[in-house]
Amino acid sequence: MKKVLIFLSLFMAGILVNAQAVKTDFSGTWNLNAEKSIQPQTDQGGGGIRMGGGDFVAIQGDNLLAVETTRVGLDGKSTTTTMKYTLDGIESINTSPRGDSKSVAKWSSDGKSLTIETSRIIDMNGESRTMRSLEEWTLTDAETLTVAAARQGPDGEVKGSMVYDRK
């Protein structure tokens, strides 16, 4: 009986280790598919508010997701920003030209999607505001990444869905 209990304990431990080890790997070079993406429209300044968007490179390790984005500014100069997120639910702090942001990344129970909650304090016309956003990363298939995003704007919640193709 003791051998059976030991066997069952080892068997269940193996199942738990395998269940935890199967997490989606978002690594790759991703190009925005604007036709499949949904950019929200607002009354502010005409047009839409970009919810992320743009091409990026994701590098994922055991407990870290690094997202490197290169954007061309109005002056024609390229700026590369790397945001790093720990994948264990512990807060990550990233510094960018728009200020520091605090993010917490958490896996879904099945390990197929990753939710990143971010907050950033910004100064708007001399008034400090906390901007909060939520992103859910999911692979639709091996070559397609969908990032569903929501953030609080001055007029309430703004939602969008960005679709990326693996390069």
C-alpha positions as CSV (number, residue, x, y, z in Angstrom):
1,M,0.0,0.0,0.0
2,K,2.9,2.3,0.8
3,K,4.3,1.8,-2.7
4,V,1.0,2.6,-4.3
5,L,0.8,5.9,-2.3
6,I,4.3,6.8,-3.3
7,F,3.6,6.0,-6.9
8,L,0.4,8.0,-6.9
9,S,2.2,11.0,-5.3
10,L,5.0,10.9,-7.9
11,F,2.4,10.5,-10.7
12,M,0.4,13.5,-9.5
13,A,3.5,15.6,-9.0
14,G,4.5,14.9,-12.6
15,I,1.1,15.9,-13.9
16,L,1.2,19.2,-11.9
17,V,4.8,20.0,-13.2
18,N,3.7,19.3,-16.8
19,A,0.5,21.4,-16.4
20,Q,2.5,24.3,-15.1
21,A,5.2,24.0,-17.8
22,V,2.8,24.3,-20.7
23,K,2.7,28.1,-21.2
24,T,2.2,29.9,-24.5
25,D,5.5,31.3,-25.9
26,F,4.9,34.8,-27.4
27,S,8.5,35.0,-28.7
28,G,8.9,36.3,-32.2
29,T,8.9,39.3,-34.5
30,W,5.3,40.6,-34.8
31,N,3.9,42.8,-37.5
32,L,0.7,44.7,-37.0
33,N,-2.2,43.6,-39.3
34,A,-4.1,46.8,-39.4
35,E,-7.0,45.3,-41.5
36,K,-7.8,42.7,-38.8
37,S,-7.2,45.1,-35.8
38,I,-9.9,47.1,-34.2
39,Q,-8.9,50.7,-33.3
40,P,-11.4,52.5,-31.2
41,Q,-12.8,55.8,-32.4
42,T,-13.1,58.7,-29.9
43,D,-14.3,62.3,-30.0
44,Q,-10.8,63.6,-29.0
45,G,-8.8,65.1,-31.8
46,G,-10.6,63.1,-34.6
47,G,-9.4,59.7,-35.7
48,G,-8.7,56.9,-33.3
49,I,-6.5,56.4,-30.3
50,R,-3.8,53.9,-30.9
51,M,-3.9,51.0,-28.4
52,G,-0.4,49.8,-28.7
53,G,0.0,48.9,-32.4
54,G,3.1,48.9,-34.4
55,D,5.5,46.1,-35.0
56,F,7.6,44.7,-32.2
57,V,9.9,41.9,-31.1
58,A,9.0,39.7,-28.1
59,I,11.6,37.6,-26.3
60,Q,10.3,35.3,-23.6
61,G,12.3,33.3,-21.1
62,D,11.3,31.2,-18.1
63,N,10.0,34.1,-16.1
64,L,10.4,37.2,-18.3
65,L,8.7,38.7,-21.3
66,A,10.7,41.5,-23.0
67,V,8.9,43.6,-25.7
68,E,11.0,45.8,-27.9
69,T,9.2,48.4,-30.0
70,T,10.8,50.8,-32.5
71,R,8.8,53.8,-33.5
72,V,9.6,56.7,-35.8
73,G,8.7,60.1,-34.3
74,L,7.4,63.2,-36.0
75,D,11.1,64.4,-36.4
76,G,11.9,61.2,-38.4
77,K,14.1,59.7,-35.7
78,S,13.7,56.1,-34.5
79,T,13.3,55.4,-30.9
80,T,13.5,51.9,-29.4
81,T,11.8,51.1,-26.1
82,T,12.0,47.8,-24.3
83,M,9.4,46.9,-21.7
84,K,10.1,43.9,-19.4
85,Y,7.5,41.9,-17.5
86,T,8.0,39.2,-15.0
87,L,5.6,36.3,-15.6
88,D,5.0,35.3,-12.0
89,G,2.5,38.0,-10.9
90,I,5.2,40.2,-9.3
91,E,5.1,43.9,-10.2
92,S,7.5,45.1,-12.9
93,I,8.5,48.8,-13.2
94,N,9.4,50.1,-16.7
95,T,10.7,53.5,-17.6
96,S,9.8,55.1,-21.0
97,P,9.7,58.6,-22.5
98,R,6.2,58.8,-21.1
99,G,7.3,58.1,-17.6
100,D,7.4,55.0,-15.3
101,S,4.8,52.4,-15.5
102,K,4.0,49.6,-13.0
103,S,2.8,46.3,-14.5
104,V,1.6,42.9,-13.2
105,A,1.5,40.0,-15.7
106,K,-0.6,36.9,-14.9
107,W,-1.2,33.7,-16.8
108,S,-4.7,32.3,-17.3
109,S,-5.3,29.0,-15.5
110,D,-4.6,27.0,-18.7
111,G,-1.5,29.0,-19.6
112,K,-2.8,30.0,-23.0
113,S,-3.2,33.7,-22.4
114,L,-1.3,36.3,-20.5
115,T,-2.9,39.4,-18.9
116,I,-0.8,42.5,-18.3
117,E,-2.3,45.2,-16.0
118,T,-0.4,48.5,-16.1
119,S,-0.7,51.8,-14.3
120,R,1.1,55.0,-15.0
121,I,0.9,58.4,-13.3
122,I,0.8,61.2,-15.9
123,D,0.7,65.0,-15.7
124,M,-2.1,66.6,-17.8
125,N,-2.3,70.3,-17.6
126,G,-0.8,70.4,-14.1
127,E,-3.1,67.7,-12.8
128,S,-1.8,64.2,-12.0
129,R,-3.8,61.3,-13.2
130,T,-3.4,57.6,-13.0
131,M,-3.9,55.9,-16.3
132,R,-4.7,52.2,-16.1
133,S,-4.6,49.7,-19.0
134,L,-5.3,46.0,-19.4
135,E,-3.9,43.8,-22.2
136,E,-4.7,40.1,-22.8
137,W,-2.3,38.3,-25.1
138,T,-3.5,35.2,-26.9
139,L,-2.2,33.2,-29.9
140,T,-5.0,32.7,-32.3
141,D,-2.8,30.2,-34.1
142,A,1.0,29.7,-34.4
143,E,1.3,32.7,-36.7
144,T,-1.3,35.1,-35.2
145,L,-1.2,37.1,-31.9
146,T,-4.2,39.0,-30.7
147,V,-3.8,41.6,-28.0
148,A,-7.1,42.8,-26.6
149,A,-6.6,46.0,-24.8
150,A,-8.7,48.3,-22.6
151,R,-7.8,51.5,-20.9
152,Q,-9.5,54.2,-18.9
153,G,-9.8,57.5,-20.9
154,P,-11.3,60.8,-19.9
155,D,-14.6,59.7,-21.4
156,G,-14.6,56.2,-19.9
157,E,-13.2,52.9,-21.0
158,V,-11.7,52.6,-24.4
159,K,-11.2,49.2,-26.0
160,G,-9.4,47.8,-29.0
161,S,-8.0,44.6,-30.4
162,M,-4.7,44.5,-32.1
163,V,-3.8,41.6,-34.4
164,Y,-0.2,40.7,-35.3
165,D,1.2,38.3,-37.9
166,R,4.5,36.5,-37.1
167,K,7.2,37.6,-39.4
